Amino acid sequence: MKETDTICAISTAISGSAINIIRITGEDSIKIANGILSGLDLTKAKGNTISHASVKDKDGNIIDEVLVSLFRAPKSYTKEDVVEINTHGGAFVTTQVLELLLNSGARLAEPGEFTKRAFLNGRIDLSQAEAVMDMIDSSTKNSLLLANKALKGDIKTLVEGLRAEIEDVLLHITVNIDYPEYTDELQITNDLLKEKTKYLISKIEKIIVDAESLRYYKEGIKTVILGKPNVGKSSLLNALLKENKAIVTSFSGTTRDIVEGDINLGGIILHLIDTAGIRKTDDPIEKIGIEKSIEKLYDAELVLLVLDQSQDLTFEDKELLEKTKNKTRIIIGNKSDLPKANLNIKNVVDISSLKQEGLENLKDEIKKLFIKDSLKISQDLVISSSRHISIMKRALDSLKEARNNAINGDFLDMVEIDLREAYNALGEIIGRGNPDELIDELFARFCLGK
């Protein structure tokens, strides 16, 4: 398998739709596509055109009447010759055309291989390639806006700007070390390095803080609904989802496995997880459910801790309050339609999931935690993926180390090592110096034909 192979794949979901699209790219794409067409000489067609043709099998029988789009290199998605065949919808006819292309010398594309070609051929950087998948996966207006900003190249512009500032310092250090006789050149001192690294550290710290907020717009919030048995966790899940997804009974321990669902809350997706009630039990199946609940708690970005406010706090309630004290949480007092006990806890959101009361107040509390009025998806706020944030943090650590070395009066070449690590780390965001394994892993997440 070579990166120069001519590849093809069905780019649309195979269904009983009006059309399906088969995409072909590579140096032989025009030749291979032309070999199965009748009524059109694709080799003579102009780029960026759509032509009518028929597809014929090896015996000359017409399989389908199609429209053929031609994009000649380098003015195409992959910067190679690209042909797109619009067939009639339906699995059988589409796969018949695909088989003809495969039998004529094309290879079935791997997931994401078209976009990978676009990246390898220099049409887009790695952050733009990731943005393609983000657009496909977008489920809110804000996540789509972020994907479009990345696809436009805003992340690349931001990263290259940061790298240019670090590179400028590196160049001055190199000249100072290797060519000390050039007295007209800016003399890099530890005091100057302290100021420059302080500025860069401050800049990247702000990017990371903003990015953490934006990440929720893109990836959603892992939200665990936690509580002892029979406090109304499943009823709350059903009320928020507006469907009877979880089983609700008056018996303790009904929920024994994880039940999940998503809701759109002001442009942010809450990934809701209803868990088994936390208590001591001898039931082996319920024990497994409780263990899963604890696992989900560790990964949770938001905990909705449900208490029965019609009863005094139990040992299980107090234990859960202790387990979640360091998590981002909202304490919910369910069953507000019943006489109220004294929970003696501040900032409890009263609801009745049974009567659908207080849910808007709960949603408002969640919005206060994650949706900042002052945060705008502006020109400066573009980093939002976990991968990009982790790389930014690595670069930040290297810059802090460089600053510490400058403060300690270490040699310039020691400071240079840390600055170069920061420079190289930032390059990984846009695909500079990324190992092949990472590239393959990222594009393997794509769908076929993309």
C-alpha positions in Angstrom: 0.0 0.0 0.0 1.5 3.3 -1.1 0.5 6.9 -0.5 0.6 7.4 -4.3 -2.0 4.7 -5.0 -5.2 5.7 -6.7 -7.9 5.2 -4.1 -11.7 5.2 -4.1 -14.6 5.0 -1.6 -18.2 5.7 -1.2 -18.4 9.2 0.4 -22.1 9.2 1.3 -24.1 6.9 3.6 -25.4 4.0 1.6 -29.2 4.2 1.7 -32.2 4.6 -0.4 -31.5 8.3 -1.1 -31.7 10.1 -4.4 -27.9 9.9 -5.0 -24.7 8.4 -3.7 -21.2 9.7 -4.4 -18.1 7.7 -5.1 -14.8 9.6 -4.8 -11.6 8.7 -6.6 -8.2 10.4 -6.2 -4.7 9.7 -7.4 -2.5 9.9 -10.5 -4.6 7.3 -12.4 -8.1 8.5 -11.2 -9.1 10.0 -14.5 -7.8 6.9 -16.5 -9.6 4.4 -14.2 -12.9 6.3 -14.0 -12.8 6.9 -17.8 -12.5 3.1 -18.3 -16.0 2.4 -16.9 -17.8 5.4 -18.5 -19.8 5.5 -21.7 -20.7 8.6 -23.5 -17.9 10.7 -22.0 -14.2 11.0 -22.6 -13.0 12.2 -19.2 -9.4 12.6 -20.4 -10.5 15.6 -22.5 -12.9 17.2 -20.0 -11.9 20.4 -18.3 -11.4 20.6 -14.5 -14.1 21.9 -12.2 -16.9 20.6 -14.5 -19.8 18.2 -14.2 -20.6 15.9 -17.1 -23.3 13.3 -17.9 -22.4 9.7 -18.6 -23.3 6.1 -18.2 -21.4 3.4 -16.3 -20.9 0.1 -18.1 -19.7 -3.2 -16.9 -17.0 -5.4 -18.5 -19.6 -6.9 -20.9 -20.7 -3.4 -22.0 -24.0 -3.5 -20.1 -25.2 -0.1 -18.7 -25.4 -0.2 -14.9 -26.4 3.4 -14.1 -26.8 6.8 -15.5 -24.5 9.2 -13.6 -23.1 12.7 -13.3 -19.3 12.9 -13.1 -17.4 15.8 -11.4 -13.8 16.3 -12.4 -11.2 18.3 -10.4 -7.8 18.4 -12.0 -4.7 18.7 -9.8 -3.8 20.8 -8.0 -7.2 22.5 -7.7 -8.9 19.7 -5.8 -9.5 18.5 -2.2 -6.3 16.3 -2.2 -4.3 18.4 -4.7 -4.4 15.3 -7.0 -6.8 14.5 -9.8 -10.1 13.8 -8.2 -13.2 12.3 -9.8 -16.6 12.1 -8.1 -19.3 9.8 -9.6 -22.8 10.7 -8.6 -24.8 7.4 -8.9 -28.5 6.8 -8.1 -29.1 6.0 -4.5 -29.3 2.5 -3.3 -26.7 0.0 -1.9 -26.6 -2.4 -4.9 -26.1 0.0 -7.8 -23.5 2.0 -5.8 -21.5 -1.0 -4.8 -21.6 -2.3 -8.4 -19.9 0.9 -9.6 -17.4 0.8 -6.7 -16.5 -2.8 -7.6 -15.8 -1.8 -11.3 -13.4 0.9 -10.1 -11.6 -1.6 -7.7 -11.4 -4.2 -10.5 -9.9 -1.5 -12.8 -6.9 -0.7 -10.6 -8.1 1.5 -7.8 -7.6 0.6 -4.1 -10.3 1.0 -1.4 -9.4 4.0 0.6 -8.8 3.7 4.3 -10.9 5.8 6.8 -9.8 9.5 6.4 -7.4 8.8 3.6 -8.7 11.5 1.3 -8.2 14.1 4.0 -4.8 12.5 4.9 -3.8 13.1 1.3 -4.8 16.7 1.5 -2.6 17.0 4.6 0.4 15.2 3.2 0.2 17.2 -0.1 0.2 20.4 1.8 -3.3 21.7 1.1 -4.2 21.8 4.8 -2.4 21.5 8.1 -3.1 18.9 10.8 -5.4 21.2 12.7 -7.5 21.9 9.6 -7.7 18.1 8.9 -9.0 17.6 12.4 -11.5 20.3 11.8 -13.0 18.4 8.9 -14.0 15.6 11.4 -15.1 18.2 13.9 -17.6 19.6 11.3 -19.0 16.1 10.7 -19.4 15.5 14.4 -20.8 19.0 15.3 -24.0 18.8 17.2 -24.4 22.5 18.2 -24.0 25.9 16.5 -21.0 26.7 18.6 -19.1 23.5 17.9 -19.7 24.1 14.2 -18.5 27.6 14.5 -15.3 26.4 16.1 -14.7 23.8 13.5 -15.2 26.3 10.7 -12.7 28.7 12.4 -10.1 25.9 12.5 -10.8 24.8 8.9 -10.3 28.4 7.8 -6.8 28.2 9.3 -7.2 30.3 12.5 -5.4 27.7 14.7 -2.5 27.6 12.2 -2.3 31.4 12.3 -2.2 31.4 16.1 0.3 28.6 16.4 2.6 30.0 13.7 2.6 33.4 15.4 3.7 31.9 18.7 6.4 29.8 17.0 7.6 32.9 15.2 8.1 34.7 18.5 10.0 31.8 20.0 12.0 31.4 16.8 13.1 35.0 17.0 14.5 34.5 20.4 16.2 31.3 19.3 17.9 33.0 16.4 19.3 35.8 18.6 20.6 33.2 21.0 22.3 31.3 18.2 24.0 34.4 16.9 25.1 35.4 20.4 26.6 32.0 21.0 28.1 31.2 17.6 29.0 34.7 16.4 29.9 36.8 19.4 31.9 39.2 17.2 28.6 40.6 15.8 28.3 43.3 18.3 25.5 45.1 16.3 23.3 42.1 16.9 20.8 42.2 19.8 22.6 40.9 22.9 20.5 38.3 24.6 21.0 38.5 28.4 19.3 36.5 31.1 17.3 39.7 32.1 16.0 40.0 28.5 15.2 36.3 28.4 13.2 36.6 31.6 11.1 39.3 30.1 10.5 37.5 26.8 9.6 34.2 28.4 7.4 35.9 30.9 5.5 37.5 28.0 5.2 34.2 26.2 4.1 32.3 29.3 1.4 34.9 30.0 0.1 34.7 26.5 -0.1 30.9 26.4 -1.6 30.7 29.9 -4.5 32.9 28.6 -4.9 30.7 25.5 -5.2 27.6 27.7 -7.7 29.2 30.1 -9.9 30.2 27.2 -9.4 26.9 25.5 -10.6 25.0 28.5 -13.8 26.9 28.4 -14.2 26.4 24.6 -13.5 22.7 24.9 -17.0 22.2 26.4 -18.6 23.8 23.3 -16.8 21.2 21.2 -16.7 18.0 23.3 -19.5 18.5 25.7 -19.5 17.9 29.5 -19.3 14.4 31.1 -22.1 14.7 33.6 -22.7 12.0 36.2 -26.0 11.8 38.1 -25.0 10.4 41.5 -26.9 9.5 44.7 -28.1 6.7 46.9 -30.9 4.4 45.7 -34.4 5.8 45.3 -33.5 9.5 45.5 -34.8 10.1 41.9 -31.7 9.9 39.7 -33.4 8.0 36.9 -36.4 10.3 37.1 -34.1 13.3 36.8 -32.4 11.7 33.7 -35.8 11.1 32.1 -37.0 14.6 32.9 -33.9 16.2 31.4 -34.0 14.0 28.3 -37.8 14.3 28.0 -38.1 10.6 27.5 -38.5 7.4 29.6 -35.0 6.1 29.0 -34.2 4.8 32.5 -36.5 2.4 34.4 -38.2 4.0 37.4 -39.7 2.0 40.2 -40.3 2.3 43.9 -37.8 -0.5 44.6 -34.2 0.3 45.6 -31.4 -0.9 43.2 -33.5 -0.8 40.0 -30.6 0.8 38.0 -27.8 -1.7 37.9 -26.0 -0.5 34.8 -25.0 2.8 33.3 -27.8 4.6 31.4 -26.7 7.5 29.1 -28.2 10.3 27.1 -27.3 13.8 25.7 -29.1 17.1 25.9 -28.2 20.5 24.3 -28.0 23.1 27.0 -27.4 26.6 25.6 -25.1 25.4 22.9 -23.2 22.9 25.1 -23.9 19.2 25.1 -24.4 17.5 28.5 -23.4 13.8 28.3 -25.7 12.6 31.0 -24.8 9.4 32.8 -27.3 7.8 35.3 -25.5 5.5 37.7 -26.5 2.8 40.1 -27.5 3.9 43.5 -24.4 4.0 45.9 -24.9 1.7 48.9 -23.6 -1.4 50.6 -25.1 -4.5 49.0 -24.6 -8.2 48.9 -26.1 -8.5 45.4 -23.2 -9.3 43.0 -24.9 -7.7 40.0 -25.7 -4.5 41.9 -22.1 -4.4 43.1 -20.8 -4.4 39.6 -23.2 -1.5 38.8 -21.9 0.5 41.8 -18.3 -0.1 40.8 -19.1 1.3 37.4 -20.7 4.3 39.0 -17.5 5.0 41.0 -15.4 4.7 37.8 -17.7 7.2 36.0 -17.4 9.6 39.0 -13.6 9.8 38.6 -13.9 10.9 34.9 -16.9 13.3 35.5 -16.5 16.9 34.7 -19.8 17.7 36.4 -21.5 15.8 39.2 -25.2 16.2 39.8 -25.5 14.9 43.4 -29.1 14.0 44.1 -30.4 14.0 47.7 -33.9 13.2 49.0 -34.7 16.5 50.7 -37.8 15.0 52.3 -35.5 12.9 54.6 -32.6 13.6 56.8 -29.1 12.9 55.5 -28.1 9.3 55.7 -24.6 7.8 56.0 -24.6 7.1 52.2 -25.5 10.8 51.6 -22.7 12.0 53.8 -20.2 9.6 52.1 -21.1 10.9 48.6 -20.9 14.5 49.8 -17.3 13.7 50.9 -16.4 11.8 47.7 -17.5 14.6 45.5 -16.3 17.6 47.5 -13.4 18.2 45.1 -15.4 17.8 41.9 -17.4 20.4 40.1 -20.8 19.6 41.4 -24.4 20.8 41.9 -26.2 19.5 44.9 -29.8 18.7 44.1 -32.6 18.4 46.6 -35.2 16.2 44.9 -38.8 15.6 45.9 -39.5 19.2 46.7 -43.2 18.4 46.4 -42.9 16.5 49.8 -42.5 18.0 53.3 -38.9 19.2 53.7 -36.4 17.9 56.1 -33.4 19.9 57.3 -30.5 18.9 55.2 -28.3 21.7 56.7 -26.5 22.2 53.3 -26.0 25.5 51.5 -26.7 26.1 47.8 -29.1 23.2 47.2 -31.1 23.4 44.0 -34.7 22.3 44.8 -36.5 20.2 42.2 -39.2 17.7 41.8 -38.3 15.4 38.9 -41.7 13.7 39.3 -43.7 16.9 38.8 -41.1 18.5 36.4 -40.5 21.4 38.8 -37.3 23.3 39.3 -35.6 21.9 36.2 -35.1 25.3 34.7 -33.3 26.5 37.8 -31.0 23.5 37.6 -30.2 24.3 34.0 -29.5 27.9 34.9 -27.0 26.7 37.6 -25.2 24.5 35.0 -25.0 27.4 32.6 -23.5 29.6 35.3 -20.7 27.0 35.7 -19.8 26.4 32.1 -21.2 29.3 29.9 -19.4 32.5 30.6 -21.2 35.6 29.3 -17.8 37.3 28.7 -16.5 34.4 26.6 -17.0 35.0 22.9 -15.8 32.8 20.2 -13.8 35.6 18.7 -10.8 35.8 16.4 -8.4 35.0 19.3 -10.3 32.1 20.7 -9.8 29.1 18.5 -8.0 26.3 20.4 -10.6 23.9 21.8 -9.5 20.3 21.4 -8.0 18.2 24.2 -5.0 17.3 22.1 -4.2 20.9 21.3 -4.7 21.9 25.0 -2.3 19.2 26.2 0.3 20.3 23.7 -0.1 23.9 24.8 0.5 22.8 28.4 3.7 21.0 27.4 4.9 24.1 25.6 4.0 26.2 28.6 6.0 23.9 30.9 9.1 24.2 28.6 8.8 28.0 28.6 8.6 28.0 32.4 11.7 25.9 32.6 13.5 28.3 30.2 12.5 31.2 32.4 13.7 29.4 35.6 17.0 28.7 33.9 17.3 32.4 32.9 16.5 33.5 36.5 19.2 31.1 37.8 21.7 32.6 35.5 22.3 29.4 33.5 24.2 29.4 30.2 22.3 30.5 27.1 22.5 27.1 25.5 20.6 25.6 28.5 17.8 28.1 28.0 17.9 27.4 24.2 17.1 23.7 24.8 13.8 24.5 26.6 12.8 27.2 24.1 13.3 24.7 21.3 11.2 22.1 23.1 8.4 24.7 23.3 8.8 25.6 19.7 8.7 21.9 18.5 5.8 21.1 20.8 3.6 23.9 19.3 4.5 22.5 15.8 2.8 19.2 16.6 -0.6 21.0 16.7 -0.3 21.8 13.0 1.5 18.6 12.0 5.2 19.8 12.1 7.3 16.9 13.3 4.5 14.6 14.2 5.4 10.9 14.3 3.7 8.8 11.6 1.9 6.7 14.2 0.1 9.8 15.5 -0.9 10.9 12.0 -2.2 7.4 11.2 -4.2 7.3 14.5 -5.8 10.7 14.0 -7.0 9.9 10.4 -8.2 6.4 11.4 -11.0 8.2 13.3 -12.4 9.5 10.1 -15.2 7.9 8.2 -14.7 6.1 4.8 -14.6 8.4 1.8 -13.6 11.5 3.8 
